[in-house]
Amino acid sequence: MTTTDYIQWTAEAIRGLVRPNILNVTPYSSARSEFQGRADVLLDANESPFDNGMNRYPEPLSTDIRNLFAAMRGVHADKIFIGNGSDEIVDQITRVFCRPGVDAVHALPPTFGMYKVAAGINDAEFRAVTLQPDFTIPVDALKETWDDASKILWLCSPNNPSGNLMDAAVVEDLIRSFPGIVVLDEAYIDFVPEASFVPRLDEFPNLIITQTLSKGWGMAGARLGAAYASEFIVDLLRTIKMPYNINVLTKAAALEALAAPQRMHDRVDLLVSERKRLEQALGELDIVDHIFPSVTNFLLVRFTDSDKVYRYLLNEGIVVRNQSYQPNAANCLRITAGLPAENDALISALRALNSPQR
Ligand SMILES: Cc1ncc(COP(=O)(O)O)c(C=O)c1O
């Protein structure tokens, strides 16, 4: 690894990373944020007065949800942004920092696909450096790719689709040395909470951490993600967000789920033990070449012939994700841990395919 000059970020330098036009945007002012005090009769927002639980616009900043995340993660609520899934936050971060046609983002495939999509939408250059065959970060090769156009470095830990955590010392070195914003995507952190960088957020002015209710919390359909960052960065995300990005139905479901974290922990524990069971059972099959170590609710598995396995499983009504087109993932399928009976079905199907009669 090359010796590193660590960057000392001033507030002015962070400000200098932002697209200049974004600094001049005045956020939309919603009806309800324009008064304070009693609100017995609401005739200010052209809503319908008939109460059906969703006739009023949602509170724009999702304050009640931010307060729950703040208490749970030990972060001030002003350093938390709530998005319509972390997908929305990926796009917003790209939009805030990248001047179209000028700036660049960096990512380490095989990884989550939305970083590249958001770069494409926002006309940011996408610079990819492939992870090493064991899915660790090639630090020196990565550092060679960044320059004055570099605005965002996407790090995904645990990484999708490989399932591994990135080394914390490497992550720290990259946050300290990257000349822009480092986004640490912790979508799968509920499966390995002790690895989160959120407790260290205040050490790094150029760090944004994203998390989601879609994985451990089991609420992918509700669409709710969180970003943790400095108040300055959170304010920028608030400035460009759609006024009511989190709807009232999602909020109600999220508040209920966040009030009962033990249910999440119990399900995470079950899924982790199911992942281990899958790992054990699949490891005994000749058609399995390698199982990559995972700390998540899924496994990346290299088969001797992934296309054949993929087609066979589809024919059995079992859908997994084909990753064989991804760099360093030839012949790999990504398999999510399901309910015990679903995992039993997968194991028996694969055992049948593995049997010498076929
Ligand atoms: C690494 C990673 N980040 C983010 C997401 C998207 O999460 P959300 O449902 O919050 O948009 C996913 C979804 O698969 C993911 O794997």
The ligand as a Tripos MOL2 file, in Angstrom:
@<TRIPOS>MOLECULE
LIG
   16    16     1     0     0
SMALL
NO_CHARGES

@<TRIPOS>ATOM
      1 C1        -25.9540   -2.5660   -1.1610 C.3       1 LIG1
      2 C2        -27.3350   -2.0570   -1.3630 C.ar      1 LIG1
      3 N1        -27.5910   -0.7760   -1.1610 N.ar      1 LIG1
      4 C3        -28.8230   -0.2760   -1.3290 C.ar      1 LIG1
      5 C4        -29.8630   -1.0800   -1.7230 C.ar      1 LIG1
      6 C5        -31.2040   -0.4590   -1.9650 C.3       1 LIG1
      7 O1        -31.8780   -0.3460   -0.7800 O.3       1 LIG1
      8 P1        -33.2930    0.3560   -0.7100 P.3       1 LIG1
      9 O2        -34.3110   -0.7170   -0.7700 O.co2     1 LIG1
     10 O3        -33.2590    1.0670    0.6150 O.co2     1 LIG1
     11 O4        -33.4180    1.3240   -1.8450 O.co2     1 LIG1
     12 C6        -29.6480   -2.4320   -1.9590 C.ar      1 LIG1
     13 C7        -30.7430   -3.2910   -2.4210 C.2       1 LIG1
     14 O5        -30.5800   -4.4020   -2.8470 O.2       1 LIG1
     15 C8        -28.3460   -2.9410   -1.7700 C.ar      1 LIG1
     16 O6        -28.0670   -4.2300   -1.9940 O.3       1 LIG1
@<TRIPOS>BOND
     1     1     2 1
     2     2     3 ar
     3     2    15 ar
     4     3     4 ar
     5     4     5 ar
     6     5     6 1
     7     5    12 ar
     8     6     7 1
     9     7     8 1
    10     8     9 2
    11     8    10 1
    12     8    11 1
    13    12    13 1
    14    12    15 ar
    15    13    14 2
    16    15    16 1
@<TRIPOS>SUBSTRUCTURE
     1 LIG1         1 GROUP 0 **** ****
